[in-house]
Amino acid sequence: MDAGYILETKNLVKEFKGFVAVSDVNLRVRKGEIHGLIGPNGAGKTTVFNLLTKFLSPTRGSIWYKGEDITRQAPAEIARRGIVRSFQISAVFPHLTVLENVRIGLQRKTKTSFRFWESESSLKTLDAQARELLEKVGLESSANVIAVELPYGRKRALEVATTLAVDPELLLLDEPTQGLGHEDVDRVKDLIRKLAADRTILMVEHNMGVVADLCSVITVMQRGMVLAEGSYAEVSANPQVREAYMGANNHA
């Protein structure tokens, strides 16, 4: 594996009862970059994410992380290695405060991990760290707000904060701007830029403006295969990519 790449897949295949969802995907993500994974609906992007985080096992092929073959490792081991995924749908504990949500994320990194019977005072030692993360995502003033009361865009920011609490080295973002208004999209874009300062990001995203602004390398998928790869200028000028997207739009 090339030392410059933090993540690499080799001839990755996933079949479901004869249906090939992912076909011979060779993906290489360079350390320290924001790498976009795009394509029409049903292209196989989410299946690739599921394979990388081991929610699914590949039919064939291999996954390499920092030079090691992690193809057969369990999801918990993948997370411990620093590969963490933020989901398409906001995933927070709705009836806990913003601060408590982040504190639960931090518990994974301490000896209090998931010991919900721990005294309140022992968990309070994590508050300073939790507030630091909230400041990073612009939620410091909402620390005591119950999560369910947050606007949708702010919930996405909270989800990112809880993901960061696990201290990922490679962050997989699944549609981070989905369902957001224009102002929240800009806010999340700024947040992703900030996050990329000291980690690698692989993101699935439908908003091409976001992809153009953030991603240095873009992999385009169609029907489970890699159709093209390169900068935004390169892939957007590719006739096959244009046809894939226009074709998708025509059948919407």
Secondary structure as a PSIPRED ss2 file (coil, helix, strand):
# PSIPRED VFORMAT (PSIPRED V4.0)

   1 M C   1.000  0.000  0.000
   2 D C   1.000  0.000  0.000
   3 A C   1.000  0.000  0.000
   4 G C   1.000  0.000  0.000
   5 Y E   0.000  0.000  1.000
   6 I E   0.000  0.000  1.000
   7 L E   0.000  0.000  1.000
   8 E E   0.000  0.000  1.000
   9 T E   0.000  0.000  1.000
  10 K E   0.000  0.000  1.000
  11 N E   0.000  0.000  1.000
  12 L E   0.000  0.000  1.000
  13 V E   0.000  0.000  1.000
  14 K E   0.000  0.000  1.000
  15 E E   0.000  0.000  1.000
  16 F E   0.000  0.000  1.000
  17 K C   1.000  0.000  0.000
  18 G C   1.000  0.000  0.000
  19 F E   0.000  0.000  1.000
  20 V E   0.000  0.000  1.000
  21 A E   0.000  0.000  1.000
  22 V E   0.000  0.000  1.000
  23 S E   0.000  0.000  1.000
  24 D E   0.000  0.000  1.000
  25 V E   0.000  0.000  1.000
  26 N C   1.000  0.000  0.000
  27 L C   1.000  0.000  0.000
  28 R E   0.000  0.000  1.000
  29 V E   0.000  0.000  1.000
  30 R E   0.000  0.000  1.000
  31 K C   1.000  0.000  0.000
  32 G C   1.000  0.000  0.000
  33 E C   1.000  0.000  0.000
  34 I E   0.000  0.000  1.000
  35 H E   0.000  0.000  1.000
  36 G E   0.000  0.000  1.000
  37 L E   0.000  0.000  1.000
  38 I E   0.000  0.000  1.000
  39 G C   1.000  0.000  0.000
  40 P C   1.000  0.000  0.000
  41 N C   1.000  0.000  0.000
  42 G C   1.000  0.000  0.000
  43 A C   1.000  0.000  0.000
  44 G C   1.000  0.000  0.000
  45 K H   0.000  1.000  0.000
  46 T H   0.000  1.000  0.000
  47 T H   0.000  1.000  0.000
  48 V H   0.000  1.000  0.000
  49 F H   0.000  1.000  0.000
  50 N H   0.000  1.000  0.000
  51 L H   0.000  1.000  0.000
  52 L H   0.000  1.000  0.000
  53 T C   1.000  0.000  0.000
  54 K C   1.000  0.000  0.000
  55 F C   1.000  0.000  0.000
  56 L C   1.000  0.000  0.000
  57 S C   1.000  0.000  0.000
  58 P C   1.000  0.000  0.000
  59 T C   1.000  0.000  0.000
  60 R E   0.000  0.000  1.000
  61 G E   0.000  0.000  1.000
  62 S E   0.000  0.000  1.000
  63 I E   0.000  0.000  1.000
  64 W E   0.000  0.000  1.000
  65 Y E   0.000  0.000  1.000
  66 K C   1.000  0.000  0.000
  67 G C   1.000  0.000  0.000
  68 E E   0.000  0.000  1.000
  69 D E   0.000  0.000  1.000
  70 I C   1.000  0.000  0.000
  71 T C   1.000  0.000  0.000
  72 R C   1.000  0.000  0.000
  73 Q C   1.000  0.000  0.000
  74 A C   1.000  0.000  0.000
  75 P H   0.000  1.000  0.000
  76 A H   0.000  1.000  0.000
  77 E H   0.000  1.000  0.000
  78 I H   0.000  1.000  0.000
  79 A H   0.000  1.000  0.000
  80 R H   0.000  1.000  0.000
  81 R H   0.000  1.000  0.000
  82 G C   1.000  0.000  0.000
  83 I E   0.000  0.000  1.000
  84 V E   0.000  0.000  1.000
  85 R E   0.000  0.000  1.000
  86 S E   0.000  0.000  1.000
  87 F C   1.000  0.000  0.000
  88 Q C   1.000  0.000  0.000
  89 I C   1.000  0.000  0.000
  90 S C   1.000  0.000  0.000
  91 A C   1.000  0.000  0.000
  92 V C   1.000  0.000  0.000
  93 F C   1.000  0.000  0.000
  94 P C   1.000  0.000  0.000
  95 H C   1.000  0.000  0.000
  96 L C   1.000  0.000  0.000
  97 T E   0.000  0.000  1.000
  98 V H   0.000  1.000  0.000
  99 L H   0.000  1.000  0.000
 100 E H   0.000  1.000  0.000
 101 N H   0.000  1.000  0.000
 102 V H   0.000  1.000  0.000
 103 R H   0.000  1.000  0.000
 104 I H   0.000  1.000  0.000
 105 G H   0.000  1.000  0.000
 106 L H   0.000  1.000  0.000
 107 Q H   0.000  1.000  0.000
 108 R C   1.000  0.000  0.000
 109 K C   1.000  0.000  0.000
 110 T C   1.000  0.000  0.000
 111 K C   1.000  0.000  0.000
 112 T C   1.000  0.000  0.000
 113 S C   1.000  0.000  0.000
 114 F C   1.000  0.000  0.000
 115 R C   1.000  0.000  0.000
 116 F C   1.000  0.000  0.000
 117 W C   1.000  0.000  0.000
 118 E C   1.000  0.000  0.000
 119 S C   1.000  0.000  0.000
 120 E H   0.000  1.000  0.000
 121 S H   0.000  1.000  0.000
 122 S H   0.000  1.000  0.000
 123 L H   0.000  1.000  0.000
 124 K H   0.000  1.000  0.000
 125 T H   0.000  1.000  0.000
 126 L H   0.000  1.000  0.000
 127 D H   0.000  1.000  0.000
 128 A H   0.000  1.000  0.000
 129 Q H   0.000  1.000  0.000
 130 A H   0.000  1.000  0.000
 131 R H   0.000  1.000  0.000
 132 E H   0.000  1.000  0.000
 133 L H   0.000  1.000  0.000
 134 L H   0.000  1.000  0.000
 135 E H   0.000  1.000  0.000
 136 K H   0.000  1.000  0.000
 137 V C   1.000  0.000  0.000
 138 G C   1.000  0.000  0.000
 139 L C   1.000  0.000  0.000
 140 E H   0.000  1.000  0.000
 141 S H   0.000  1.000  0.000
 142 S H   0.000  1.000  0.000
 143 A C   1.000  0.000  0.000
 144 N C   1.000  0.000  0.000
 145 V C   1.000  0.000  0.000
 146 I E   0.000  0.000  1.000
 147 A H   0.000  1.000  0.000
 148 V H   0.000  1.000  0.000
 149 E H   0.000  1.000  0.000
 150 L C   1.000  0.000  0.000
 151 P C   1.000  0.000  0.000
 152 Y H   0.000  1.000  0.000
 153 G H   0.000  1.000  0.000
 154 R H   0.000  1.000  0.000
 155 K H   0.000  1.000  0.000
 156 R H   0.000  1.000  0.000
 157 A H   0.000  1.000  0.000
 158 L H   0.000  1.000  0.000
 159 E H   0.000  1.000  0.000
 160 V H   0.000  1.000  0.000
 161 A H   0.000  1.000  0.000
 162 T H   0.000  1.000  0.000
 163 T H   0.000  1.000  0.000
 164 L H   0.000  1.000  0.000
 165 A C   1.000  0.000  0.000
 166 V C   1.000  0.000  0.000
 167 D C   1.000  0.000  0.000
 168 P C   1.000  0.000  0.000
 169 E C   1.000  0.000  0.000
 170 L E   0.000  0.000  1.000
 171 L E   0.000  0.000  1.000
 172 L E   0.000  0.000  1.000
 173 L E   0.000  0.000  1.000
 174 D E   0.000  0.000  1.000
 175 E C   1.000  0.000  0.000
 176 P C   1.000  0.000  0.000
 177 T C   1.000  0.000  0.000
 178 Q C   1.000  0.000  0.000
 179 G C   1.000  0.000  0.000
 180 L C   1.000  0.000  0.000
 181 G C   1.000  0.000  0.000
 182 H H   0.000  1.000  0.000
 183 E H   0.000  1.000  0.000
 184 D H   0.000  1.000  0.000
 185 V H   0.000  1.000  0.000
 186 D H   0.000  1.000  0.000
 187 R H   0.000  1.000  0.000
 188 V H   0.000  1.000  0.000
 189 K H   0.000  1.000  0.000
 190 D H   0.000  1.000  0.000
 191 L H   0.000  1.000  0.000
 192 I H   0.000  1.000  0.000
 193 R H   0.000  1.000  0.000
 194 K H   0.000  1.000  0.000
 195 L H   0.000  1.000  0.000
 196 A C   1.000  0.000  0.000
 197 A C   1.000  0.000  0.000
 198 D C   1.000  0.000  0.000
 199 R C   1.000  0.000  0.000
 200 T E   0.000  0.000  1.000
 201 I E   0.000  0.000  1.000
 202 L E   0.000  0.000  1.000
 203 M E   0.000  0.000  1.000
 204 V E   0.000  0.000  1.000
 205 E C   1.000  0.000  0.000
 206 H C   1.000  0.000  0.000
 207 N C   1.000  0.000  0.000
 208 M H   0.000  1.000  0.000
 209 G H   0.000  1.000  0.000
 210 V H   0.000  1.000  0.000
 211 V H   0.000  1.000  0.000
 212 A H   0.000  1.000  0.000
 213 D H   0.000  1.000  0.000
 214 L H   0.000  1.000  0.000
 215 C C   1.000  0.000  0.000
 216 S C   1.000  0.000  0.000
 217 V E   0.000  0.000  1.000
 218 I E   0.000  0.000  1.000
 219 T E   0.000  0.000  1.000
 220 V E   0.000  0.000  1.000
 221 M E   0.000  0.000  1.000
 222 Q E   0.000  0.000  1.000
 223 R C   1.000  0.000  0.000
 224 G C   1.000  0.000  0.000
 225 M E   0.000  0.000  1.000
 226 V E   0.000  0.000  1.000
 227 L E   0.000  0.000  1.000
 228 A E   0.000  0.000  1.000
 229 E E   0.000  0.000  1.000
 230 G E   0.000  0.000  1.000
 231 S C   1.000  0.000  0.000
 232 Y H   0.000  1.000  0.000
 233 A H   0.000  1.000  0.000
 234 E H   0.000  1.000  0.000
 235 V H   0.000  1.000  0.000
 236 S H   0.000  1.000  0.000
 237 A C   1.000  0.000  0.000
 238 N C   1.000  0.000  0.000
 239 P H   0.000  1.000  0.000
 240 Q H   0.000  1.000  0.000
 241 V H   0.000  1.000  0.000
 242 R H   0.000  1.000  0.000
 243 E H   0.000  1.000  0.000
 244 A H   0.000  1.000  0.000
 245 Y H   0.000  1.000  0.000
 246 M H   0.000  1.000  0.000
 247 G H   0.000  1.000  0.000
 248 A H   0.000  1.000  0.000
 249 N H   0.000  1.000  0.000
 250 N H   0.000  1.000  0.000
 251 H C   1.000  0.000  0.000
 252 A C   1.000  0.000  0.000
